[in-house]
């Protein structure tokens, strides 16, 4: 990822975080993914998770928030899938992704 892209992503995330509780939204979205995939991660691909999470972003956000959410999902889907498969909780996944403290 280019430095400019990273800078834009950070700016969007900061703007979004100041307006909504990103930690709560992140954990909710992880719960949505668990429900959608019935917490059975073996057959789930990174693309499956990414597609689902992008749709969840679209359903929960609009404008800059939606773009920031999609950018985060695009960057973190692989790590998130590994974390789901490793049995991490929604909170742990969001902390590891840098959304929650």
C-alpha positions in Angstrom: 0.0 0.0 0.0 1.3 3.4 -0.9 2.1 6.0 1.8 -0.6 8.3 0.3 -3.2 5.5 0.6 -2.2 4.9 4.1 -2.4 8.6 5.0 -5.8 8.9 3.5 -7.0 5.7 5.3 -5.7 7.1 8.6 -7.4 10.4 8.1 -10.7 8.7 7.2 -10.4 6.4 10.2 -9.7 9.4 12.5 -12.7 11.3 11.1 -15.0 8.3 11.4 -13.8 7.4 14.9 -14.6 10.8 16.2 -18.2 10.5 15.0 -19.1 6.9 15.9 -18.0 4.2 18.3 -15.9 2.2 15.9 -15.0 -0.4 18.5 -18.6 -1.3 19.1 -19.3 -1.3 15.4 -16.3 -3.5 14.8 -17.3 -6.1 17.4 -20.9 -6.1 16.0 -19.6 -6.7 12.5 -17.4 -9.6 13.7 -20.6 -11.0 15.3 -22.4 -10.5 12.0 -19.7 -12.5 10.2 -19.8 -15.3 12.8 -23.6 -15.6 12.4 -23.4 -15.5 8.6 -20.7 -18.2 8.4 -22.2 -20.1 11.4 -18.8 -19.8 13.1 -17.5 -22.5 10.8 -14.4 -21.0 9.3 -12.8 -24.0 7.6 -14.5 -23.6 4.2 -14.5 -19.7 4.3 -12.0 -18.0 2.0 -10.5 -14.5 2.5 -12.6 -13.4 -0.5 -15.8 -14.8 1.1 -15.1 -12.9 4.3 -14.1 -9.7 2.5 -17.3 -9.8 0.3 -19.5 -10.3 3.4 -17.7 -7.6 5.4 -17.8 -5.1 2.6 -21.6 -5.6 2.3 -21.9 -5.1 6.1 -19.9 -1.9 5.7 -22.3 -0.7 3.0 -25.3 -1.6 5.2 -24.0 0.2 8.3 -22.3 3.2 6.8 -22.4 5.8 4.1 -20.1 8.4 2.7 -16.6 8.7 4.2 -17.5 6.2 6.9 -18.4 3.6 4.3 -15.2 4.2 2.4 -13.1 3.9 5.6 -14.8 0.7 6.6 -14.3 -0.8 3.1 -10.6 0.2 3.1 -10.1 -1.4 6.5 -11.9 -4.6 5.5 -9.9 -4.8 2.2 -6.6 -4.5 4.2 -7.5 -6.7 7.2 -9.7 -9.5 5.8 -6.9 -12.0 5.7 -5.7 -11.4 9.2 -9.3 -11.3 10.5 -10.0 -14.7 8.9 -6.9 -16.1 10.6 -8.1 -14.7 13.9 -11.5 -16.2 13.5 -10.0 -19.5 12.7 -7.7 -19.2 15.7 -10.7 -18.7 18.0 -10.1 -15.1 19.0 -13.1 -13.2 20.3 -14.7 -10.3 18.4 -13.1 -7.9 20.9 -9.7 -9.5 20.5 -10.0 -9.3 16.7 -10.9 -5.6 16.8 -8.0 -4.9 19.3 -5.6 -6.7 17.0 -6.9 -4.8 14.0 -6.3 -1.5 15.8 -10.0 -0.5 16.2 -10.4 -1.2 19.9 -8.0 -0.5 22.7 
